[in-house]
């Protein structure tokens, strides 16, 4: 969002379909071909986030494709960062404000926001099934996560293969959060740091993750109950007193492990000006600043020249406003700053409106949920807790602000990666969760 505020153009749900290399005689560089599909968010039942360059500065010099096999494309001759673009953008902001990080950090900041003054060309083609673009770039950084090996093969590099490792989490009610005042790790094993217990920033108790290799036949054999029982049992050894029946949600992610067994941070051996930041699994977030600085050094060694832009604003305005309990707040208030649309997380109408009207277009309840926490509370948008539910209230606000129908607003996907039998558990199902683990207190 901060990058978009500074003129970076974003295109979500866009796929990098191929990459062409230019010869040295032609001046080198790459032509990255992308395709953005036109689709119905409700039909796909998944997050629908689309770009709206007109909401930005009006002078985009960086193109971001957030997709399967996609990335951040900077036609200003700089870089392609894929799904980790938002993380790298946040890191760049922090590095840019720290003078002690030196010139490399400042250069990274400028690369991320696309302020690299080199010649570029964007050819826009309209198609009945979506929007195709061909972007000229002098340098490309492949940070495509789970799809980084596919991107590498587009330039003839088959030196590594991504072998995803799944990690599942169980999220408990905030009434369990007091049971841990620190992140509790078991002894690490061959698969990583192990299954841990910690309190989230918002007060929930979170359990996990697992570490299950997709290519391992045993992974396919495990049932959802097997996975949850494994997490609960291991976490009970760390915190015996939590109530497994207080689960409100489960979810999973996939680490981009590779067959090399280590992070791949290097120039591509088959394409000059192409760089890999691939296979970045845990602790990739903690390592991102160093990875980014290393990548900038590699690009500068390859000829990249950057100039600072004094108009760049590194600050992103907060969306969530601190609350003093329920003081001054009310469901159904005529004042948007006091009108609660999500009881569990005390999210106001004003916060949702602010979220929807920022530089990145928001047209799904899931997108609002990730930004404001509306629907992330213990009821998980249960209509029995608030009628209409918080998700429906958010959908109505999105529709109003975007001048569309609420029926056109994409909703939270279910089951997505959840291990639970249904979105809102019955008491019987909660008892089943409790019975999955032995009683360590007896």
Rosetta blueprint (number, residue, H / E / L):
1 X L
2 X H
3 X H
4 X H
5 X H
6 X L
7 X L
8 X E
9 X E
10 X E
11 X E
12 X E
13 X L
14 X E
15 X E
16 X E
17 X E
18 X E
19 X E
20 X E
21 X E
22 X L
23 X L
24 X L
25 X L
26 X L
27 X L
28 X L
29 X L
30 X E
31 X E
32 X E
33 X E
34 X E
35 X E
36 X E
37 X E
38 X L
39 X L
40 X L
41 X H
42 X H
43 X H
44 X H
45 X L
46 X L
47 X L
48 X L
49 X L
50 X L
51 X L
52 X L
53 X H
54 X H
55 X H
56 X L
57 X L
58 X L
59 X L
60 X L
61 X L
62 X E
63 X E
64 X E
65 X E
66 X E
67 X L
68 X L
69 X L
70 X L
71 X L
72 X E
73 X E
74 X L
75 X L
76 X L
77 X L
78 X L
79 X L
80 X E
81 X E
82 X L
83 X L
84 X L
85 X H
86 X H
87 X H
88 X H
89 X H
90 X H
91 X H
92 X H
93 X H
94 X H
95 X H
96 X H
97 X L
98 X L
99 X H
100 X H
101 X H
102 X H
103 X H
104 X H
105 X H
106 X H
107 X H
108 X H
109 X H
110 X H
111 X H
112 X H
113 X L
114 X L
115 X L
116 X L
117 X L
118 X L
119 X L
120 X L
121 X L
122 X E
123 X E
124 X E
125 X E
126 X E
127 X E
128 X L
129 X L
130 X E
131 X E
132 X E
133 X E
134 X E
135 X E
136 X E
137 X E
138 X L
139 X L
140 X E
141 X E
142 X E
143 X L
144 X L
145 X H
146 X H
147 X H
148 X H
149 X H
150 X H
151 X H
152 X H
153 X H
154 X L
155 X L
156 X L
157 X L
158 X L
159 X L
160 X L
161 X L
162 X E
163 X L
164 X L
165 X E
166 X E
167 X E
168 X E
169 X E
170 X E
171 X E
172 X E
173 X L
174 X H
175 X H
176 X H
177 X H
178 X H
179 X H
180 X L
181 X L
182 X L
183 X L
184 X E
185 X L
186 X L
187 X L
188 X L
189 X E
190 X L
191 X L
192 X E
193 X L
194 X L
195 X L
196 X E
197 X E
198 X E
199 X E
200 X L
201 X L
202 X L
203 X L
204 X L
205 X E
206 X E
207 X E
208 X E
209 X L
210 X L
211 X L
212 X E
213 X E
214 X L
215 X L
216 X L
217 X H
218 X H
219 X H
220 X H
221 X H
222 X L
223 X L
224 X H
225 X H
226 X H
227 X H
228 X H
229 X H
230 X H
231 X H
232 X H
233 X H
234 X H
235 X H
236 X H
237 X L
238 X L
239 X L
240 X L
241 X L
242 X L
243 X L
244 X H
245 X H
246 X H
247 X E
248 X E
249 X E
250 X E
251 X E
252 X E
253 X E
254 X E
255 X E
256 X L
257 X L
258 X E
259 X L
260 X L
261 X L
262 X L
263 X L
264 X E
265 X E
266 X E
267 X E
268 X L
269 X L
270 X L
271 X L
272 X L
273 X L
274 X E
275 X E
276 X E
277 X E
278 X E
279 X L
280 X L
281 X L
282 X L
283 X L
284 X H
285 X H
286 X H
287 X H
288 X H
289 X H
290 X H
291 X H
292 X H
293 X H
294 X H
295 X H
296 X H
297 X H
298 X H
299 X H
300 X H
301 X H
302 X L
303 X L
304 X L
305 X L
306 X L
307 X L
308 X L
309 X L
310 X L
311 X L
312 X L
313 X L
314 X L
315 X L
316 X L
317 X L
318 X L
319 X L
320 X L
321 X L
322 X L
323 X L
324 X L
325 X L
326 X L
327 X L
328 X L
329 X L
330 X E
331 X L
332 X L
333 X L
334 X L
335 X L
336 X L
337 X L
338 X L
339 X E
340 X E
341 X E
342 X E
343 X L
344 X L
345 X L
346 X L
347 X E
348 X E
349 X H
350 X H
351 X H
352 X H
353 X H
354 X H
355 X H
356 X H
357 X L
358 X L
359 X L
360 X L
361 X L
362 X L
363 X L
364 X E
365 X H
366 X H
367 X H
368 X H
369 X H
370 X H
371 X H
372 X H
373 X L
374 X L
375 X L
376 X L
377 X L
378 X L
379 X L
380 X L
381 X L
382 X L
383 X L
384 X L
385 X L
386 X L
387 X L
388 X L
389 X L
390 X H
391 X H
392 X H
393 X H
394 X H
395 X H
396 X H
397 X H
398 X H
399 X H
400 X H
401 X H
402 X H
403 X L
404 X L
405 X L
406 X H
407 X H
408 X H
409 X L
410 X E
411 X L
412 X L
413 X L
414 X L
415 X L
416 X L
417 X L
418 X L
419 X L
420 X L
421 X L
422 X L
423 X L
424 X L
425 X L
426 X L
427 X H
428 X H
429 X H
430 X H
431 X H
432 X H
433 X H
434 X H
435 X L
436 X L
437 X L
438 X L
439 X L
440 X L
441 X L
442 X L
